[in-house]
Amino acid sequence: MATVSYGDISPRTAAYAEKELLKRGLPYLVIEKFGQAKSLPSNSSKVEKFRRYNALSNTPATLTEGVTPASQALSVTDVTATLSQYGGLVQISDVILDTHEDNTLNEAINLLGEQAAQMIEKMRFGVLKAGTNVLYANGTVRTDVNTVLTTAIQRKAVRALKRQNARQITSIVRSTAAYQTENVAPGYVALIHPDLEGDVRLMTGFTPAERYGSISPWENEIGKVDDVRYVSSTIFEPWANGGGAKGTMLSTGGALADVYPILFLGRDAYGIIALKGQYALTPMVVNPKPSDSDPLAQRGSVSWKAMQTAVILNDAFMVRVEVAATA
């Protein structure tokens, strides 16, 4: 069995620290919910393989009485992704530990939990927004965009998903520190920046999350239009000044509108390594102690590290819509 070092804390304490890290980071783990998630095993390769069984031909084939039809071979498509290591570290002095009125270690763990979730989600979003299946709110390129999302544009995105037989999402990674999945009501998911929430609420057919009835909303979910549920996060940042003349649209400065990517997701659009579960995230606490580099035991640290990757599994199951936001 692999031996994992957690600094000056035991594996049992490390498990507690990991849960505390993730609790603070849970609101940022949006992409975590909807991908094809794999847990990271110990002693694993740096290359993760995601496998898709390809659909069989649906061309009508009539049978001849008494004759066994020719068999069809199953075919698979393997998508591989290389894992990289991510992490963060906070140094804490012996003076802080001995004299500060707050529980500095706990505060450091909380902040590192936020950092871990945001860093991994930003990496994932960078991979996913590079997909090639794209629609523009207006025009034919990003530099044209200076209008908002509408129900008509959403329906174009959903139509593109349905034409490719992209199935609706029916299960997600649960909103807990543990790696578990749960079944959910079928639907497509749209990932948006909070700047777009006002425009989404003005779309024809919008139902706010608090009026779902029997459906339980997710963290950061604002509501739904038709069969698309909208989830918001500051991770999904715009391209500043990337669009057309701003007019009444939001801009971070200059004369051009900011352009916001919205990802409309079907099932199995992308694959990730879950940031939850054993081996996924390693917390470490090192207390100040004498060493050659620190003879007076003045420095300790709290840190985390994780092996991670994200990969688009099927471009046709995800549509990026680029829009502007009302100022």
N, C-alpha and C positions, 0 to 999 in steps of 0.2 A: 504494500500500500504506500502511496506517495506521502512523504513527510512535508508538511507545509509550515513555514516559519511565520509567526505572527508577532515577532519582536519579543516583548516582555509580557505578553498575555497568552493565556492558554487557549487551545482550540475552542473550548466551551465559551470562554469570554469573547473570543474572536467572533463566534457565531452570533452572540448578543450584539457586539459592536457592528457587525455587518447589517443586522436587522435595523439597528438605530440609524446607520448610514442611509439605508434605503427608504426608511420611513420619511425622512426629510426630503428625499429626492423623488418620491412617488408622483407628485403633481407634474413633474417634468417628463415622466416616462410615458409619453403618448405613442410614439412610434413603436415602443415595446409591445403595446397591446395587440396590434393588428397584423404583424408579420408572421411568417412561418418561423417560429422560434425553436431553437435547439438549445439544450443545456450543455455546458462545457464539461466534458469528462476529464478526469485526471490523466496525466501522462499522454495527452492527446497531441496529434499533429498540429502544426500551425496552419494547415489547409483544411477548411471545412467543406464538406460536400453536401449539396442539396440535390435531391433526385425527384424528377417529375416523370410520371408515366404518361406517355403521349396517347391521345385519343385514337380509337380505332376508326377505320373508314366507315362512314355512314351511308355510302352509296347503296341503294336498294339491291339486294342480292336474292333472287328467287331460288328456291330449292327445287331440285329434281327428285321426283318420287323415288324413294329407295336408294338414293345416292348421297353419301356423306359429303358435305361441302368441304372445300379446302380450308385448312386451319389458317389462322392469322397469328403472326408473331407479335408478341408484346415488344414495344420499344420504349426506351427511356432517354431522357435528356438530363445529364448531370451538369450542374452549375457549381463551380468551385469558387471559394473566396479565401484569401489569405488573412489570417488573424494578425493584428498588431497589438502591442501592449500600450495601455494608457494608464495614467496615474497622477497623483498629486500629493504634496507633502506640506505640512505646517510644522515649523520648528517652534518649540516651547522651551523657554529658559527655566532653570531651577528657581529663579527669583519669582517668576510669574506663578509657578506651581505652589510656592511656599507662601506668597503674600497676597495674591489676587483674591478679591472677595467672591468672584464667580467661579463656577466649576469649569475651569478652562478646558479640560480634556473633553467634557461633554459638548461644550460649544464648538470645539474644533471638529469633533465627530459630526455634529449637525451640519456645519458648513461644508465639510468634505463630502457629505452625502449629497448636498445640492450640487456641488461641483461635479461629482461623478456622473450623476444623472444628466446634467446639462451638457457635459463634455461628450458623453457617449451619444446622446440624442442629436447633438449638432453634427457629429461625424456621420450618423445615419442619414440625417436630412441632406447633408451634402452629397451623399451617394444617390439618394432617391430623386432629388430634384434635377439630376442630370439625365433623367429618362428622356427618350426621344418622342414619346407620344404626347403631343402638346396642342393646346388650343389657346387662342388669344381672345380677350374680351372684345377687341376691335383690331382691325388691320391684320397683317400677316406675319409681322415680326414684333419682337419685344419693344423696339423703339417706337412702335405705333401706339402702344397701349396707354390709354388715358380715360377708360370708362370702367364702371364697376361690374361686379358679378350680378347676373340676373338669373331668374328661373329658366329662361330660354337657353342660356349658356350651360347651366347645369344639366339640362336635359340633353344637350348635345354630347356632353361628357359621358353621361350615363348610357346614351345610345351607343357611343363608341365602345363602352365596356360590354354591353349586352351583345353587340355584333360579334365580339370575340369570345362569346360564351364565358365571360368573367363572372364567376359565381359570387353571390353576396356573402358577406362575412357572417359566419354563424357561431364562431367561438373566438375568444380573446384570452390573452394572458391576464390573469386576475390582478386586481389592484391591491396586492398585499406584498410583503417583503419576500414571501416564499414563491418558488416557481411552480405555479399551478395554472390550469386553464379552466374556463367556464363557458357554457353555452349562452348565447345571446340571441335576441330576435334578429332575423335575417335583415340585412341592409348593406348599402355601400356607405363608406366613411369618407368625409372630406376634412383635411387638415388645414387649418387657417391660422393666420396671425390675429391677435386681438384687435388690431386696427380695422379688420374687416367685419367685426361682429355687428356693427351698426348697419352695414349694407346687407348682411345676411338676414338680419331681422326684418328688413324692409322687402325681402323677396316674397313674391306671390306664393301663398301656400305655406308660409313659415309657421311651425308649431314650436313654441318654447319648451325646453326640457321639463320645466316644472308642471307642464300640462300633459305629460305622456300617459298618465294613468297607470296601467299595469307594467309599463316598461321602465326599468330603473336607469336613469342617466349615468354616464361615466363622469369622472372628474373632468372639469374643463369643458364639458359638453354644453353647448348653448341651445341646441334645438335641432329640428329636422325640416327638410323640404322634400315632399314626396318620399322616396325611399333612401334618401341620403341624410346621414347624421353628421352634424358639424361639431368638430372638436378643436379647441383653441389652445395655442401655446406661443409664448414669445420666442421659442426656438425657431419658428418658421419665418425668418426674417426676409424682408423685401430686398430687391436690387435698388439701392438708392439712386434716384435720378436716372432710372433706366428706361423710362417710357417716353411718351409723346409730350406735347405741351400740357402743363399741369392743369390749367383752367381752374376748376373748383376741386381738383383732386389733391390728396395729401402729398407733400414733398418735403424731404429733409433739407432742402435748400436748392436754390437755382430755379430754373424755369421749367424743369421736366418732372413728370409724375414719378413717384416711386412705384415699382412693379412688384406685386405680391404673387408668389407661386402658391396655388392651391392644389393639393394632391388628392384626387378622387381615387379611392382604393377599392379594388375587388379582392376576393380571397386569393391567397398565395401569390400576391404581386411581388413580394420581396421576402428575403430571409435575413434573420438576425441571430446572434448569440444572445440569449436572455441575460440581462444584468442581474438576474436573481438565481438563487439556488447554489448548491455547493460548488466550489471552485470558480464561480463566475466573478466574484469580487473578493479580494483579499485585503482586509484591514490590518494595519500594523501599528502598535504603540511601543515606542522605545523610551524608557525612563532615563533621565540624566544619570550617567554612571561614568566612573573614571576610565579613560582610554588614552592611547598615545596622542590622538588628535584632540582630546578633551580631558586633560589631566585633572581638572577641578570639577568635573561632572556638572558643567554649566548648561548643557544642551540636551534636550530630548526632542521627540517628534511624534506626530500622529500622521498616518498616511494611508493611501489605498492604491491598489493597482488591479488591472483587469485586462484579460485578453479578449479582444473584440473584433467584430467585422460586421459588415452589412453588404447585401448584394441584391440587385434587381433580378428576380427569377423569371418574370415574364412582363416585358414592356407593355404588352397589349392589355394587361390586367390593371394598369394604372394610367391615369390621364392627368397631366399637369395643365392646369388652366391658369393663365397669367392675367391679372386684373389690376386695376388701380383702386384706391380707397378714397371715399368721400372725406374731404378735410373737415 
